[in-house]
Amino acid sequence: MKLFFRDQLPLIGFYLLQMLIVPSVYWLSGEARPIRIVLYGMLISTVIFVVYLIVRYAQLHHVYRALQKPNDLVREPFQPLGYAPMAQAIRGVLHEQERNRQQEMGELRTRNEQQVVFMNRWVHQMKTPLSIIQLTLEDVEDQTAGSIQDELDKMRKGLEMVLHSSRLEQFEGDFRVERLSLGEVIRGSIAENRRLFIRKGITPDIRIEEELHIYSDAKWLRFMFTQILTNAVNYSDSRSGKKVIMTAYLKGDRTVLDIQDEGIGISAEDIHRVFNPYFTGKRGRQYHESTGMGLYLVREISTRLGNQVELFSKLDEGTLVRFSWADQK
């Protein structure tokens, strides 16, 4: 109603001006018309004008109500707006915009799917030469073989990150929930990264009871643990013989896993941003291998799997990453 009257203010203003001009013209022209005749004419004009406003509001009240809630109009562009010519014109514009939006979204979705397919094929194609280089290295015994092996491991982890990043949008069709032994999954992740632990001189310390089980997807879980373990090892001082301690326990109705390193830690101003994509922080910039995507992917995957992930850290005292799963018995 308020928007309607605001829209009609110019017309109301011109009408009031007209009501002043007509008696003034009669008075200036010298025509001695009775005042009651003039007032009667003004009354008839006012009644007609009010009837016009009522009819106009009845025709367009859906439009004005919709315009007062633009967010609802954007979410529901096909809501009825009445049959007045202006309402039909506005509805036509909204329908055309929605059609264009749906078409653009379809094109973007198609391009995104094509990009995911391309990335997946590219990653799998890159794995073939990496496997050939790996087999070739087994016959090489000089000192350079170790360095090449380290670089191969980095390339393999990078390809895995690209592959899992591209699959996030199709996550619902690429996971399988099953009952898993938390200790077995952790030991499998450590085995996949054993060369990194050996090269950095970091000792894994597993404190997980065999009977602790969770319901999750083994593939995505190993990927998350690999990201955390890689960070824990890379940001630790290998010259001091430090450890990465993995502890699992029950807390209330949740199963909790703590991965604690004894590394360089994270500054207070960076700790609230570490899960943002591409954020590396002050300490991360000291390591050229840091991409800022590992913790971001861990948080995204955790959200989709339904578990919680938290991070606690202090400079020069290490970092604790805590996963927790609700009891699903």
Secondary structure, 3 states (H helix, E strand, C coil): CHHHHHHHHHHHHHHHHHHHHHHHHHHHHCCCCCHHHHHHHHHHHHHHHHHHHHHHHHHHHHHHHHHCCHHHHHHCCCCCCCCCHHHHHHHHHHHHHHHHHHHHHHHHHHHHHHHHHHHHHHHHHHHHHHHHHHHHHCCCCCCHHHHHHHHHHHHHHHHHHHHHHHHHHHHHHCCCCEEEEHHHHHHHHHHHCHHHHHHHCCEEEEECCCCCEEEECHHHHHHHHHHHHHHHHHCCCHHHCCEEEEEEEEECCEEEEEEEECCCCCCCCCCCCCCCCCCCHHHHCCCCCCCCCHHHHHHHHHHHHCCEEEEEEECCCEEEEEEEEECCC
